[in-house]
Amino acid sequence: MFRKFLSKLGIGGASIDLILETGAVRMGETVRGQLAVAGGETEQSIEGIQVNLVVTSQYKAGDAVRHVKEVVARQAIGDAFVIQPRETKTYPFEFAVPAGIPVSSVTTRYYFATNLEIDAAFDAKDRDPVTVLPSGLLQNFLEGFALLGFVPKREAYNGRHQMIDFSPTSWLSGQLDELVFQFDPRKTRSGVEGFFEIDKKNKGLFGMIADELDLDEKKGGFRFTASELASKEKAAETIRSFIERHFRNLV
């Protein structure tokens, strides 16, 4: 009787473990694995298993830092069942990761939140990190930056747009303060569009004057078509031409 009471509090009760075949998956593809349910000290009725894919991130709004935590997809697995003491049950796991979601980066992270719904007791939970990689045109767009030697320095997702501030490691190294591209990951099937900012690095009094008059920066909108992002190599050419065109006019 006392064991049943403890199991209702989550002590000595059933547990669940999500085991993924891989720790990374591309948006729009399926991640696989298995769910292992282990019985506790007493018989328990399981109402169901719920798995949520959760994204977390943060962004600045003025001087405040806002935090993002969203369930981007959820899935119910299996029917109700009874788990006996120390019994183990396994279930195949397949989860289709949605397209058009932000990619994992400096700040944006994903995890699977697994919930074993136990009748008349505290639910058992499991949490497993997973990396969401880009696909399609967005993959070519981001890999184009990598080919040019740019790596994400800062990144944020505000629930709609993803912003990446790239740092040069070769081309334009030491010449940029900021290279920011912001885009809506939901709108990347036929191209990638959004806003950009290029900020040239200057020093001394002349640099202070240029900065004060905003002569060293360029802001605006951009749109790269599917043909301009047909491959990562083509994307690199498109991005390089775009940056060169705007950079040459900065003071």
N, C-alpha and C positions, 0 to 999 in steps of 0.2 A: 504493500500500500504506500509506504514511504517512497519507494522507488518511482511509483507512478506520479506522486506529488512532485518529486524532483524533476522528472522528465517534462512535466507541464511547464516548469520554469526554465527548461532548456538544459538542465543538468543531467547528463547521462541519457539524453534523448537521441533521436535519429539525426544523422548528419548527411550532407551532400557535398560532392566534389565534382566540379567541371574540369575535365581533362581535355585540352585542346591539342589537335595535331600540329598546329603551328601557332606562333605568337604574332603573326602578321597576316593581313588579308587586304586585298585591294577592294576599294569601294565597288559595289555592284556584284561582287563575287560571293561565294559561300565558304564559310569556315566550318570545319567538321571536328568531331571529337566524340567523347562519351560522357554521360552523367552517371556517377556512382553514388547510390544511396546506401548508407550503412545503418542498420538498426541499432538501437541503443540498449538500455537495460530492460525495457518493457515493450510490449506490443503497442504500436501506435498506428492510428489511421491517418493516411496522407491524402489530403484533398486535391493536391496537384503540384506541379512544378512550373514556376514562372522564371523565364530568363529575359532580362532587359539589357540592351546595349546602351551604355550611358556615356555621354561626352561631357568632359569638364574643361573649362578654360577660364580666362579672365581678360578684361580689357579696361582701359582707362576712359573715364567720362569726366572731362575736366580734371580736377585734382583727385577725384575718387577712383578707387579700383573696384570694378564690378566683377562678380563671380558668376560663371555660367555652369549650370548642371542640368542636363536635359536627357531624357530617354528618347533616343532616335529611332529605336525599333524594339518590339517586344514579341515574345513567343511563349505560348503555353505548350507544355510537353507532357504527353501521357494522360491517362485517366486516374481517378481515385484508386487507391490500393491500400493494403495493410502491410506494414513491415514488421516482421517478427524480431524478437531480441537477437542481436548479432547477425541478422540476415543481411546479405548484400544483393542489391538489384542494380543492374546496369541498363542504360538506355542509350541508343545511338543519338548523336547530337548533330544537327545541321542547322545553320543559321545564315540566312541570306542578308548580307550587309547592304544597306541601301546605297544607291548611287546618289550623287549630289549632296554629300555631307562633307564637312571640313576634314582635311587630312591631319593625321597626327603630326605634331611639330613641337616647337620649343615649349609652348604653354598648353596647347590643346592635347588632351589625353583621352583614351577610351578604356573602359573596362566592362566585362560582363558581370552583372549582378544577378546571381542565381538564388531563388527563394524556394525552399521546400515548405509548402504550406501544410502544417500539422494541425489536425483537428484538436481544438481545446488546449492548445499549448503554444509556446513561443515558436515561431518559424525558425528553421535552420537556414543559414545564409552562407554564401560563398562569393568571393570576388576575385576575378581573374583579369589582369591587364591584357590588352590586345592593341596592336598597332594597325591603324587604318592607312593604307597607302593609296596614292592617287591612281586613277586609271584614265584611259581615253585621252582627250585633248588636254585635260588638266595635268595628266602625267607628263605629256610632252612639254607643256608649258613650264612645269617646275624642273624637269630634267634639262630643259634648255638653259636655265639659270645655272644649274650645276656644271654643264659643259663649259660655260663661260667663267667658271671659277667662283661663283657666288654661293654663299651658304647662309641659311637663316640666322640672323643675329637676334632679332626679336620677332614675336608672333603673337597674334591675339585673334579671338573669335568672339563676336558679340551676340551670337544667336542667329545672325543672318549673314554677315560678311566676315571673311577671313582676311587678315592683314599680315603681310610678311615684310619685314625690314631685312634686306639682304646685305651681307658684308662681302666685299671683294677680297679674294685671296691671290689673284694674279692680275688680270686686266682691270685697270682703274684702281688698283690697290694704293691706298694713301691719298686718293683724290676725292673720295666721297665721304660725306657725313651721314647721308641717308639715301637709300634706294628702296622706296616703299611701293608695293603693289597690293591693292585691295580688290577683292573679287567676291562674287556670290557663287559658292560652289554648286548651288542648285541650277545655275544657268551656264553650264560648261559643255553642253552637248554639241552645239554648233559653233562654238568659239569661246574665248575667255575675254571678259570685259570688266571694267571697273574704274578705279582711280589710281593715279600714281603720283609720287613725289620724288624728285631728284634734287638732292642738296649737295652742292660742291663744297669741298673742304678748302677753306682759306685761312691764312695766318696774318698776324700783324694788324696794323692800323687799316690798311686797305681791305683786309678781310672783314674787319669790324664794320667798316662803312658799307661794303657789299652786303653783309648780313643784315644790317639795319634797313637797307633799302630793298631787301629781298631780291638783289640782283644775282645771288648765287643759288637760287632755287627755282624749280619749275614744278607746277602742279597742274593737274588736269585729268581728263578721262582718256581711256585707251580701249581699243577693241582689236583683238587678233582673231582672224577668221580661221576656219578649219583648214584651209589650204596653207595658211601661214604657220600653222601648228601641226602639219601633216606628219612630222617626225620630230624627234628631239633635236636632230641636227638642223632641220628647217626652223624649228622654234628658236634655237640659239641664234641663227642668222636674223630672224625677225626681231628678237629682243635686242641684239647688239645694234642693229640699224636704228631701232627706236631710241635707244639710250644715246647713241652717238648724235643723232639729229637734235636732241634736246640739250645734250651736255655741251655741245660746241657753242651754244649761245649764252652760256652762263659766264658770269664774271668771276 
